[in-house]
Amino acid sequence: AVVSTQSTGFGMAAFAFEGAGVVIPTESSMRKPQHFNKVLVFVLVCATCMYIAFGVLLYIAFGPQTGLSTGQITDNLEQFANHRTDRNFWVFIQTIVRFSLVLGIGMSVTVQLIVVLDIFEKELFKPGRLSENNAFWKENILRATITLIGLALAASGLSFGHMVSLTGAFSGTLMQFIFPCACYLRCFGEELSLAAKASVWLMALVGAVFGALATYVTLIEIFT
């Protein structure tokens, strides 16, 4: 049970800090990109403090029942509202939380897909592959297809907690631990000391092991 909880927690943490797809667009759009590192550290510190505070406050309020049924705290707010005389106020709060959640995920995923779609579409329209005739419509059909796949997954009945954990454990681990380490070693491997190389390999190994474990545990929980 402890391994299962920790593995799921790792996947959720990887999802929560998933932002590799917006790093390049953000830096390239900054007026003063030389300040990007300071901005990145500041944002990560603020996000970490908010995640910790949010989690602690929820467990103080709801204890072990936090998100127990579907992994969403909105369920706890609904249960809380049903036992309050000012129920309408808490139902309104629950609606605001749900709307903010959908808005945040929708906007962040859209931004993160910019780089991915740009690379994919360039590969798609290379000579010998798809013709560039009506490229505008072909690109939008591709994007609409990806959106519909996402909607189908959302409507499949998969719990939000499992979806977040699976996304973080699989793709989040690849984007945050494995691919960056591989690219860094590829570009600067000859300049690194043995200790530096070992630390990079260790980071990739830790990400791969915990990502694989979290993916396995989450899939077991989904299908059992």
N, C-alpha and C positions, 0 to 999 in steps of 0.2 A: 504493500500500500504506500509506503514511504517512497519507494523507487518510482511508482506510478505518479504520485503527486509531484515529486521533484522533476520528473521528466516532462510532465504536462506544463509545469511552471516554467521550465526552460524554454519550451516552445512558445509559450505566451510572452515571455520576456523578449525572445528573439523577434516576435511579431511586433511587440510594443516599440522596440527601438529600430524597426526596419525602416531605413531611410536612404539606403544606398542608391536607389534610383533617382533621388532628388539632389544628391550631392553635386554632380556636375552641372545640372541646370541652374542650381542656386548660385554656385560660385561664378558661373559664366554671366549671370544676369546682375551680379553685384556691381555697384558703382566703384567700390574700392575692394576688389577681390583679395588684396593683400591682407585684409582683416578677416578673411574667411575662417581661419583657424580659431581666432578668439570668439567669433560668433558661434562657431560649431560647439566649442567647449561650453560656452554660456548656455546655449539651448539644451545641450545634453544634461547639464547640471540642473537646470530648471525642470526639465522633463522628469528626471529621476526623482527629484524632491516631490513633484506633483504626484507621481505614481505611488511613491511610498506613503505620502500623506493620505491619498485617496484610499489605498488599501487598508491602512491602519484604521481610518475613521469608519470604513464599512464593517470591519471585523469588530470594532467596538460596538457598533450599532446592532449588527445582526449575528455576530458570532459564527459558529460552524455552519449556520444555515445560509451563509452568503452565497448567492448564485447556485444553490444546491441542485435545483431541478434542471436548468438549462444553461447555467454558466453566466447568466446575465443578472446584474444587480437590479435591473428594472423589475424583475419578478419579485424581489424583496420589497421594492417600493410599493408594488401593487398589494402585496400581502399586508404591508404596514398601513396602507391607506384604508384597507377594509376594516381595520380595528380602530380607526380614528373618527371622531365626530366631524372633523373638518376634512372629510374624504375628498371632496372636489378639489381642494387645494393640492393634495398630494397626488391625485390623478393628473393634475396639470403639471406638476413637477416631473412625474414619470414620463409624460408626453414630451416635455422639453428635453429630458435626458435622452430619450429614444431618437428624437429628431436630431439632436446634436451628434449622437453616435453615428447615425446614418450619414449626416452631412460631412463629418470629419473623415470617415472611412472613404466615402465617395470622392471627396476632393483630393485626399492624399493618394489614393490609388490612381486617379486620373493623372496627377502630376508624375507619379513614379513610372507610369506607362509611356511617357513621352519619349524617353531615351530608348526604351525597349522597342517600341513601335517604329521609331526612326531607323534603328539598325535593321530591324526585320524587313521593313518596307524597301530599304535600299538593296538588301539581298534578294528580295522578291522580284525586283524589276531590273536585275542585272541582265546583260545580253545573253540570250539563249534561254531565258526563263519567261516570265510573264511579259507581254507586250506593254509598253507605256501608253498605248491608246486607252483613253478613258481611265487613266490612272487615278483620278480623283474619286470616281465611283468605286473602283476596286479597293482603294485604301479605306474608304468609309464602310464598304461591305465587310472588310476584314475587322475593322474596329467594332462594328455592330455585332458581328459574330462573337467576338471575345466578350462583349457586354452581355449578350444573351446567354453565353455559357456561364458567366458569373451569376446571372439571375436564376438560371436553372439550378445551380449549386445552392444558392440562397433559399430557393423554394423546395429543396429536396427533403427538408425536415432535419437536416444535420444541425446539431446543437451549436450555438454560437461559440461556446467554449472549445468544443472539439475542432471547429473550423479554424479558429484563431490558433490553437495549439498546432494543428497539422500544417497550416500555412507557415507559421514561424519555424517549426521543427525542420521542415523540408526546404522551402525556398529561402526562408530567413537565414538559416544556417549556411546555405550555399553562398548567399550574397554578402554575409557579414564575416564569415570565418574562412571559408575554403577559397572562393574565387579571389578575394583581395590578397590572401597569402600567396596564392599561385602566381598572380600578376606581379606582386612585389618581388618574389624570388626570380621570376623570369626577367624582370627589368633590372634589378639591382643585385642579383645573387652573387655575381663575381666581386662586388665591392664590399660585401658583408663579411664580418668575422664569423668564426665558427659558432660563437655564443649567440650572435644575432640570428644566424640561420636556424640554430636549434630552437630559439624562442619563437620564431615564425612557424616552424614546423610543429611545435608544441601547441600553438594557438589553433592551427588548422586541425590537428589531431583531436584536441579537446572538442572543437566544434563538430567535427565529423562523428565522434563517438556519442556525444550527448544528442546531436541532431538525429542520428540513426535510432538511438534508444527512444527518444521522444516520439519519433514518427511511428515506431513499432508499437509502443504503448498506446498511443492515440488511436491507431488503426484497430488494435485489439478491443479497445473500449467502444469504438464505433460499431463494430460488427458482432459484439457479444451483448 
